[in-house]
Amino acid sequence: MKTKENIYSLLNEIPDPEIPVISIVELGVIREIKHDDKTIEVTITPTYSGCPAMKQMEDDVREKLKANGFEEIKINTVFNPAWTTDWLSKEARQKLQDYGIAPPEENTTDKSFLTNKPKNITCPRCKSKNTAMVSQFGSTACKALYKCSDCLEAFDYFKCI
């Protein structure tokens, strides 16, 4: 019998197309799973409405489930509630850090943008807080580009959304 836990375990093997060190389950885009022995319905929420990786995620989910015996697969994309970095698992945050991407340091209640005070983002390489934003957008739209003034390395910061 295919349990919900088994299905989550299968989907947890699918890497995020843009950040391959974390899975789509750890990223928090898998919202719900409904199934019987032959049919499965997976509900996903994009990290933001224009996320270019969503088509790849859908294809990867479909491929993984077909390879594991599901014949009828339906994927629903929902935008409400909107995805938030609060949905990143603790393990995913640590994996981002280890990979060289600074994970979100606060939750979505952070309102520092209202005061125009820059965030002190910890460098994922040397752990210094002596960092500065170079660009609001990094390698993808959900990340900002920072530079560490101590080790002089540039790094992505996964923005709080």
N, C-alpha and C positions, 0 to 999 in steps of 0.2 A: 504494500500500500504506500502511496506517495503522500507523505504528511506535509503540512505547511512548513515544518521545521526542515525537512529534507529539501523542499523547494527553495527556501531561503538559503540553505547551504549551497545548493547548485548556483543560485544567482550571486551568491557571495564570491564565487570563483570568477565572475566577470569583472575585469578591470575597468575603471573609468577610462574612456578613450583619450582624455586630455591629461590625466594624472594616473598613470598605470600602477602606482604603488598602493592605491586604495581601490576597493571594489565599489560597485554601484550601490550595494547594500550599505556599506560603511558611509558612503556619501549621503545616504538618506533619500535617494530618489525613488526607491521601491516603497510604495505606500501601502499597498494591500494585495493580497493573493487570495483568489477564490478558485476552487478546483474540484473535479471529480477524477475518476481514473483516466479519462481520455481528453478532457477539456480543461483548460486553465485560462483564467482571466487575471492579468497583472495590471495594477494601477500604478502609474509613475507620475512624478511631478518634476518638471525640469528645474534646474538650479536657477534659471531665469528664463523669461519667455522667448528670448532669441538664441538660446543655447544651441550652437551648431552640432554638439555631440549627441543630441537626443535621437536622431535617426540611427546613428551607430549603436547607441544603447538599445534601442528597440530591436534592431537587427540581431545584436548579440544575445538578447533575451530570447528572441524567437529561435535562434540557432541552438542555444543551450537547451531549451526545453524540448525542441524536436529531437535532438540527439539523445534525450533521456526519456523518450517514449510518449510525449504528449503530441497528439495529432491536431487538435483544434486549439489554437492560441489566439487570444484576444488581448490586445494591449490598449489600455485607456490612458490618455494623458489628461491630467487634471491640473488646474492652476490655482485652485482654492482648496485648502489654504496654500498660500505661496510658500515655496521652499525657503528655508532659512538655514544659515550656518549653524544654528542651534541644533539642527538635526544631524550634524557630523558626529560620528561616534568618537569616544575618547581614543580608541585605537586608531581611528583615521587621523585625528589631530597629531598623534605621536608619529604616525607614518609620514605625514606631510613634513613634520619637523625633521625627521631623519633623512628625508629625501632632499631637503634643502629649500622647502617652501615654508615660510612662516605661517602657522595656522592662525585662524582668527583668535585674537587675544581676549576679546570681550564677547558678550552675547549681543543680540540685536537691540538690546536696550541702550547700547552705547550711542550717545548723542554728541560726540566730540565735534562732529562736522558743524553743528549749530554754533559752537563757540569759536570756530576756525582755529582751534588749537591742534597742532599736529599730534598724531598718536606716536607713542614711543614703542615701536615694534621691535621685538627681540630678534637679532640676527640668528638665523637657524644654524649658522656655521660656528661663530665664536661666542654666541650668547650675549653679546653686547647690546645695550639699549641705545647706543650712540649711533642712531640710524636716521635716515631722512628719505622721504618719498621723492623719487625722480619723476615718476609719471603715474597718473591715476589708473592707467591700464598697463598691465604686464603682458606676459605671454598669451593670456586669454583675458576676456573682458571681466571675468570674476576675480582677477588678481590685479594688484597694483605692484609697480616696480619700485623697490627700495634699494638703497646703498648703505652699507655699513661704513662708518667713518673710522672704525678701528682696524678691521681686517681688509677694508677696501673692496669687499666683494659685493656685487649686485645680487639681489635675490627677489623672488616673488613673495608677496604677502596675499594670502587668501582673504579677500575683503569680507567683513561682516555684512551679511545681507539679511 
